[in-house]
Amino acid sequence: MSDKIPVTVLTGYLGAGKTTLLNRILTEPHGRKFAVIVNEFGEIGIDNDLVVGADEEVFEMNNGCICCTVRGDLIRIIEGLMKRKGRFDAIIVETTGLADPAPVAQTFFVDQDVSEKTKLDAVVTVADAKWLTQRLKDAPEAKNQIAFADVIVLNKTDLVTADELTEVEGRIRAINPYARLHKTERAAVAIDEVLGRNAFDLDRILDLEPAFLEDDDHHHGHDHDCGPGCNHAHHDGGLKHYHDEDMQSVALTIAGDVDPEKFLPWVNDLVQREGPNILRSKGILAFKNEPKRFVFQGVHMILDGDLQGDWKAGEPRQSKLVFIGRNLDETAIRDGFLACAA
């Protein structure tokens, strides 16, 4: 694994501060070299003077966009970069402000040549504290970028009041309770919080989310009877809950083992049917008669799973799933998962 080059996907809405963050990565004296795949798409891009000074090679897409239709283009560029192996430590792919990061992420799962040489490290989303609430109302891409993120840099916090900041954080958490959230001005976040996160490494899912296996229904406010359109803030033990109209995270737990012969066909069928609506999925499962944990994650219809590490002595064997997506039928998913109990 260690000789694979880590790839960070950097996304965020126009003007949120991606370029500021990228220019910092390219110029700070961190002693590492990055190959950056940039698209210039109506946004003032990387300052070319800085780039030349930072001894970086910058690649632009043919049509200024990384999305499904030009996935072959991204693959070609990465293959070109791999011929220069040893000249850089990591790759950063900056997606256009209007793009859904999923197709880019999928490239690193699906294309064999790419996945043999590179590994997806994390999706980092830069969001604008002042305008995000509005963008979430009028731009589905902005929601996808938040839902998909492993790390969220909530930037320009100096331009909003404390109450507005609390509100926008609530909106983010309604869509994605699991990402690491950093509040910044001028995208000033430690580079190690953005790069080298290992968020897609199956055996790190546990390290990165110590709370992932705890009973966290309180994150989601499952204890009240609001309808799916609910957007109230719910107070419960000092936690404030928001519900997003169409994007939600569904977290499910079975206090014990699941039957792999039921679970694997069920989860495969679910993502084949609901894949377009499921942005990210992950789970840690106790399979009947299996001492190791089964860990999986997914992007839309593509699942990657493996047995990783024994259950520790005294640790409760329980099975937990998380789906983040649009208009998910939580009741049907819950019933389907519960039917997989051993």
Secondary structure as the mmCIF struct_conf table of DSSP 4:
data_model
#
loop_
_struct_conf.conf_type_id
_struct_conf.id
_struct_conf.beg_label_comp_id
_struct_conf.beg_label_asym_id
_struct_conf.beg_label_seq_id
_struct_conf.end_label_comp_id
_struct_conf.end_label_asym_id
_struct_conf.end_label_seq_id
TURN_TY1_P TURN_TY1_P1 SER A 2 ASP A 3
BEND BEND1 LYS A 4 LYS A 4
STRN STRN1 ILE A 5 GLY A 12
TURN_TY1_P TURN_TY1_P2 LEU A 14 GLY A 15
BEND BEND2 ALA A 16 GLY A 17
HELX_RH_AL_P HELX_RH_AL_P1 LYS A 18 THR A 27
BEND BEND3 GLU A 28 GLU A 28
BEND BEND4 GLY A 31 GLY A 31
STRN STRN2 PHE A 34 VAL A 38
BEND BEND5 PHE A 41 GLU A 43
HELX_RH_AL_P HELX_RH_AL_P2 ASN A 48 GLY A 53
TURN_TY1_P TURN_TY1_P3 ALA A 54 ASP A 55
STRN STRN3 VAL A 58 GLU A 60
TURN_TY1_P TURN_TY1_P4 ASN A 62 ASN A 63
BEND BEND6 GLY A 64 GLY A 64
BEND BEND7 CYS A 67 CYS A 67
HELX_RH_3T_P HELX_RH_3T_P1 CYS A 68 VAL A 70
HELX_RH_AL_P HELX_RH_AL_P3 ARG A 71 MET A 82
TURN_TY1_P TURN_TY1_P5 LYS A 83 GLY A 86
BEND BEND8 ARG A 87 ARG A 87
BEND BEND9 ASP A 89 ASP A 89
STRN STRN4 ALA A 90 GLU A 94
HELX_LH_PP_P HELX_LH_PP_P1 THR A 95 THR A 96
TURN_TY1_P TURN_TY1_P6 GLY A 97 LEU A 98
BEND BEND10 PRO A 101 PRO A 101
HELX_RH_AL_P HELX_RH_AL_P4 ALA A 102 VAL A 110
HELX_RH_AL_P HELX_RH_AL_P5 GLN A 112 LYS A 117
STRN STRN5 THR A 118 ASP A 128
TURN_TY1_P TURN_TY1_P7 ALA A 129 TRP A 131
HELX_RH_AL_P HELX_RH_AL_P6 LEU A 132 ASP A 138
HELX_RH_AL_P HELX_RH_AL_P7 PRO A 140 PHE A 148
BEND BEND11 ASP A 150 ASP A 150
STRN STRN6 VAL A 151 ASN A 155
HELX_RH_3T_P HELX_RH_3T_P2 THR A 157 LEU A 159
BEND BEND12 VAL A 160 VAL A 160
HELX_RH_AL_P HELX_RH_AL_P8 ALA A 162 ILE A 175
BEND BEND13 PRO A 177 ALA A 179
STRN STRN7 ARG A 180 LYS A 183
BEND BEND14 GLU A 185 GLU A 185
TURN_TY1_P TURN_TY1_P8 ARG A 186 ALA A 187
HELX_RH_3T_P HELX_RH_3T_P3 ILE A 191 GLU A 193
TURN_TY1_P TURN_TY1_P9 VAL A 194 VAL A 194
BEND BEND15 LEU A 195 GLY A 196
TURN_TY1_P TURN_TY1_P10 ALA A 199 PHE A 200
HELX_RH_3T_P HELX_RH_3T_P4 LEU A 202 ARG A 204
HELX_RH_AL_P HELX_RH_AL_P9 ILE A 205 LEU A 208
TURN_TY1_P TURN_TY1_P11 PRO A 210 LEU A 213
BEND BEND16 GLU A 214 GLU A 214
HELX_RH_3T_P HELX_RH_3T_P5 ASP A 217 HIS A 219
TURN_TY1_P TURN_TY1_P12 HIS A 220 ASP A 223
BEND BEND17 HIS A 224 HIS A 224
TURN_TY1_P TURN_TY1_P13 PRO A 228 GLY A 229
STRN STRN8 HIS A 234 ASP A 236
TURN_TY1_P TURN_TY1_P14 GLY A 237 GLY A 238
STRN STRN9 LEU A 239 HIS A 241
BEND BEND18 GLU A 245 ASP A 246
STRN STRN10 MET A 247 ILE A 254
BEND BEND19 ALA A 255 GLY A 256
STRN STRN11 VAL A 258 VAL A 258
HELX_RH_AL_P HELX_RH_AL_P10 PRO A 260 GLU A 274
HELX_RH_3T_P HELX_RH_3T_P6 GLY A 275 ASN A 277
STRN STRN12 ILE A 278 ALA A 286
STRN STRN13 PHE A 287 PHE A 287
TURN_TY1_P TURN_TY1_P15 LYS A 288 ASN A 289
BEND BEND20 PRO A 291 PRO A 291
STRN STRN14 LYS A 292 VAL A 299
TURN_TY1_P TURN_TY1_P16 HIS A 300 MET A 301
STRN STRN15 ILE A 302 ASP A 310
HELX_LH_PP_P HELX_LH_PP_P2 TRP A 311 LYS A 312
TURN_TY1_P TURN_TY1_P17 ALA A 313 GLY A 314
STRN STRN16 SER A 319 ARG A 326
BEND BEND21 ASN A 327 ASN A 327
HELX_RH_AL_P HELX_RH_AL_P11 GLU A 330 LEU A 338
TURN_TY1_P TURN_TY1_P18 ALA A 339 CYS A 340
STRN STRN17 ALA A 341 ALA A 341
#
